[in-house]
Amino acid sequence: MEPLYIAHAVSSGEGRNGRVATDDGLIDLDLAIQKELGGPGGKTNPEQLFAAGYAACFHSALQAVARAAKVDLGASTVEASVGIGKEGEGFGLNAILEVATPGAPRETAEALVAKAHQVCPYSNATRGNIVVEIDLVETA
């Protein structure tokens, strides 16, 4: 694959209790381990960043396939939840995407969501690596 765009970010400090920043300065955040994992919480964590990126990427893919199919999704939304937990000797992730397409009939929305899952870069990166559940929560 020849990249069309490359994002650059640096983690410093103590990883999850450190800082992340992009080279363009658009992201510059303090991080903290979640309370549920024994940390202080109260600051951004990597799972939130991953959830935000996956939600935006999947929503963009969904809108692209809907445009190509000439389908109006209405005020569509994608909500991503990313979980972290013990897996074997280390930790693993899972993701749940809740998709709302109030402008499209259920059968049409299901087909578009399935197609978006095939073209979304985040879906392609996670496929076979983590469990991703996609729920269609609202349709016309």
C-alpha positions as CSV (number, residue, x, y, z in Angstrom):
1,M,0.0,0.0,0.0
2,E,1.2,3.5,-0.9
3,P,0.0,5.9,1.9
4,L,-2.0,8.9,0.8
5,Y,-1.5,10.5,4.2
6,I,0.7,9.7,7.2
7,A,-0.2,10.8,10.7
8,H,2.6,11.3,13.2
9,A,2.2,11.1,17.0
10,V,4.7,10.8,19.8
11,S,4.1,9.3,23.3
12,S,6.3,10.6,26.1
13,G,6.4,10.3,29.8
14,E,5.1,7.1,31.3
15,G,3.0,5.8,28.3
16,R,-0.6,5.6,29.7
17,N,0.4,8.1,32.4
18,G,2.2,10.3,30.0
19,R,1.4,12.6,27.1
20,V,0.6,12.2,23.4
21,A,1.1,14.8,20.7
22,T,0.9,15.1,17.0
23,D,3.6,16.8,15.0
24,D,1.1,19.4,13.7
25,G,0.1,20.3,17.3
26,L,-3.6,19.5,16.8
27,I,-3.5,16.8,19.4
28,D,-1.5,17.5,22.6
29,L,-3.0,15.6,25.5
30,D,-2.1,14.4,29.0
31,L,-3.0,10.7,29.5
32,A,-3.9,8.8,32.6
33,I,-4.6,5.1,33.3
34,Q,-8.3,4.6,33.8
35,K,-9.6,4.1,37.4
36,E,-10.9,0.7,36.4
37,L,-7.3,-0.3,35.6
38,G,-6.0,1.0,38.9
39,G,-4.9,4.5,37.8
40,P,-6.1,8.0,38.7
41,G,-8.4,8.5,35.7
42,G,-9.7,11.9,34.9
43,K,-7.7,12.3,31.7
44,T,-7.8,10.9,28.2
45,N,-6.8,7.3,27.6
46,P,-5.7,5.4,24.5
47,E,-9.0,3.5,24.3
48,Q,-10.9,6.8,24.0
49,L,-8.7,7.9,21.2
50,F,-9.1,4.6,19.4
51,A,-12.9,4.8,19.9
52,A,-13.1,8.3,18.5
53,G,-11.0,7.4,15.5
54,Y,-12.9,4.2,14.8
55,A,-16.3,6.0,15.1
56,A,-15.2,8.8,12.7
57,C,-13.6,6.4,10.2
58,F,-16.5,4.0,10.1
59,H,-19.0,6.8,9.8
60,S,-17.1,8.2,6.9
61,A,-17.0,4.8,5.2
62,L,-20.8,4.4,5.8
63,Q,-21.5,7.8,4.3
64,A,-19.3,7.0,1.3
65,V,-21.0,3.7,0.5
66,A,-24.4,5.4,1.0
67,R,-23.5,8.2,-1.4
68,A,-22.4,5.7,-4.0
69,A,-25.7,3.8,-3.5
70,K,-27.6,7.1,-3.6
71,V,-29.2,6.4,-0.2
72,D,-30.0,9.1,2.3
73,L,-29.0,8.0,5.8
74,G,-30.6,11.0,7.5
75,A,-28.8,12.3,10.5
76,S,-26.7,9.1,10.9
77,T,-24.3,8.5,13.8
78,V,-21.8,5.9,14.8
79,E,-21.0,5.4,18.5
80,A,-17.9,3.3,19.2
81,S,-17.2,1.6,22.5
82,V,-13.7,0.1,23.0
83,G,-13.1,-2.2,25.9
84,I,-9.8,-3.3,27.3
85,G,-9.3,-6.4,29.5
86,K,-7.0,-9.3,30.4
87,E,-6.4,-11.7,27.6
88,G,-3.9,-14.4,28.2
89,E,-0.7,-13.0,29.6
90,G,-1.5,-9.5,28.5
91,F,-4.4,-7.3,27.5
92,G,-6.8,-7.3,24.6
93,L,-9.4,-5.0,23.1
94,N,-12.9,-5.3,21.8
95,A,-15.1,-2.8,20.0
96,I,-18.8,-2.2,19.6
97,L,-20.1,0.1,16.9
98,E,-23.7,1.3,17.3
99,V,-24.9,2.7,14.0
100,A,-28.0,4.9,13.6
101,T,-29.3,5.5,10.1
102,P,-32.7,7.2,10.6
103,G,-33.2,8.0,6.9
104,A,-32.7,4.5,5.5
105,P,-34.9,1.4,5.7
106,R,-33.5,-1.4,7.9
107,E,-32.7,-3.8,5.1
108,T,-30.9,-1.1,3.1
109,A,-29.0,0.1,6.2
110,E,-27.9,-3.4,7.0
111,A,-26.4,-3.8,3.5
112,L,-24.7,-0.4,3.7
113,V,-23.2,-1.2,7.2
114,A,-21.9,-4.5,5.9
115,K,-20.2,-2.8,3.0
116,A,-18.8,0.0,5.2
117,H,-17.3,-2.7,7.4
118,Q,-15.4,-4.0,4.3
119,V,-14.0,-0.7,3.2
120,C,-13.3,1.1,6.6
121,P,-9.6,1.1,7.3
122,Y,-10.1,0.6,11.0
123,S,-12.4,-2.4,10.3
124,N,-9.8,-3.8,8.0
125,A,-7.0,-3.3,10.6
126,T,-9.0,-5.0,13.4
127,R,-10.5,-7.8,11.4
128,G,-9.3,-11.1,12.8
129,N,-7.4,-9.3,15.6
130,I,-10.2,-8.2,17.9
131,V,-13.9,-8.8,18.3
132,V,-15.9,-6.1,16.6
133,E,-19.6,-6.1,17.1
134,I,-21.8,-3.9,14.9
135,D,-25.3,-3.1,16.1
136,L,-27.8,-1.2,13.9
137,V,-29.7,0.7,16.5
138,E,-32.0,3.0,14.5
139,T,-33.4,2.9,11.0
140,A,-36.3,4.5,9.1
